[in-house]
Amino acid sequence: MEHYILTLRCADQPGIVRSLAEGIVQAKGNITESAQFSDPPTGLFCLRTAFESPEEDIEAISSLVAGAVRRFQPVLTLRRESSRRKVLVMASRFDHCVRDLLYRWDIGELPADVRLVVSN
């Protein structure tokens, strides 16, 4: 079973979540985690969804999901959960936040390639 992370951003309107879920179902997917919010000042809807699917062809999944939400004209990204992201960590003089992030990275909770920049 492959695990994927999908992000979506588009103008806020009814039906986005339903259409996205239909696209994931078409890809034989099961949503395991989802977070979303609307930003009234900009009128944007933003969503991050984790799902699993036996389908290994990421292009096929992307095509199914994109087709299901096409009418919303979203900015859509899809990646395997196992793919490591490059992360830039910038810290001020106060180090408590960067310590927490580095601790999470060290124990494997933050699967990323961390780049650290410290400013004065």
N, C-alpha and C positions, 0 to 999 in steps of 0.2 A: 504494500500500500504506500503510495507516494503522498507526501504532505506538502501543501502549497500555501502561499500567502498572496492574497489579492488586495490591491488598493484601488480605490475608485474615487474620482472627484468630478462633480458636474453641478449644473444648476439644480437647486433643490426643487423637487416636485414629487407628486404622488406616484407610486409604482416602482420606484428604483429597486428597493430591496426585494420585492416580489419577482421582478424580472431577473435580477441577479441570481436569486435562489433557483429559479427555473433553469438558468444557464448552467449552474453548478450541478443540478440534478441531471441535465442532459449529458454532462461529463461523468456521470455515475459517482458524483461527489457527495460527501457528507460534511456539512459545516460543523466544525468543532469549536470555533470561537469567532465572535463578531463584535466589533465596536463601531459606532457611527455617531455623527453629530451634524447638525445644521448650524451654519454660521449666518445669522440674520443680517449683519451689516453687509456681507458680500453676496448673500443669496446662494452660497455654495453648500453642497452636501458632500461630506467626506466619510469614507468607510474603509475599514481594514477587516478582512475576513480570512480566517484560517480554515482550510478544509482538506479532507483526504479523499483520494480517488485511486482506484486500481489502474487508471489510465496513466501511462508513463510519457506519452507524447504531449509535451507542454504546449506545442503549437496547436495541436488539435483542441486541447482544453481552452486555450486562449481564444481560438476561433469560435467555439461554441458560446463561451461567456460573452465575448464581444458582440456576437450576433444577437444575443438575448437582450443586451442593454443598449444597442446601437442607437435607438431613437432618443436616448438621453444625451448623446454626444459626449460621453465621458472621457476623461483621461484615466486610462486603465493600465495597471501594471500587474504582472503575474510572475512569481518566481517560486522555485522549490524552497521549502523551509530550510533545507540543509545548506543552501548557498550562503556563503558568508558575505556580509556587507562591509564596505569600508566605512568606518565611523571616525569622525574628527571630534575629539573631546577638547573643549577649550575651558580653562579654569581661571578664576580670579584668584586673589590671595587666599580666599577661604576654600579650604580643601575638602570639607566634609562631603560635598556632592561627588567630586571626582573620586574620592576614596570608595564611595558606594558603587559607582559605575565600574571602577577597576576591580573591586571585589566580585561583583556580578560577572564580569568578564573572566576573571581568574577561575571561578568555580563552574564556568561553562553556561551560565544562565543568560549571558549576552553573547550570542554566537556572531562575533564580528572581528574584523581586523582593525584594531584600535590605533589611531594616530593621536598623539597627545601634543598639545601646544599649551604652554604655560605662559601667561602674561603677568606683568607686574602692575 
